[in-house]
Amino acid sequence: MNAAALFSVTGLATIVTGGASGIGLAYAEVMAQNGARVTILDADDKALGRAINRLRQDGQEVDGETVDVADRAALDRAFDATAQRRGRLDVVFANAGIGGGPGFLKLDGERNTERALENLPAEAWDRIISVDLTAVFATLQAAARHMKAQGGRIIVTTSISAIRTEAYVAAPYVAAKAGAAHLVRQDAHELARYNITVNAIAPGPFITNISGGRLQDPTVRAPFEKFSPMHRLGEPDDIKGLALFLASPAAKFITGAQVVIDGGMALGMAD
């Protein structure tokens, strides 16, 4: 099999949640640019419109719908409509998520009393768990219902926060991402007999709009860049190759895996 066939996603009916910006948009772009039929689901109506219009101008087959993934009924309707319109559902990127905000340490290393465990508001826990864990579960359910007949690929965006503690990220986010990572393994185990693979992409810090786009600020970014062995943070384009690989025939025997993509951040400071 040549490389073109090995990594082909041509014609695959694909859904990307949270696909109007950042990492989700990178998933949508690489799939559409390689011939997949992409549906973007996103809560940001304006960003969704911009993303769809730009990709369509490049000749790609892309549509979308404004959906809050925390609204299970709306999410199910969007999946049903996409499967009906496309005739099937082949690939789902469960990517939608929100940031956790600062952790118990400030960027200068001082304790952040406002973000201490006992001071975190209950609504922050509820919202982060709702979007970053419960909505992932709902997305996996919706995908499985449509994929069991013919198989498919599910790729969940987790985080390096799923595998390590985080001083600069709030506890609810770390817990949600760890839960999502284990959900990937559990569902991969269950769905393997139906030829549905379930894998996770675990990014380190990427420069996106998440958490109000705080990593777009060079001052905020600097401590993270210092800690990274590559001395830079990820850009959305950095994740496209991995996304294409996991959605393609090249990854047909990989399931239950979580692939870290962080420029070596989880390894610790090098110099």
Secondary structure by P-SEA (a helix, b strand, c coil): ccccccccccccbbbbccccccaaaaaaaaaaaaccbbbbbbccaaaaaaaaaaaaaaccccccccccccaaaaaaaaaaaaaaaacccccccccbbbbbcccccccccccccccccccccaaaaaaaaacccaaaaaaaaaaaaacccbbbbbbbbbccccccccccccaaaaaaaaaaaaaaaaaaaaaccccbbbbbbbbcccccccccccccccccaaaaaaacccccccccccaaaaaaaaacccccccccbbbbccccccccccc
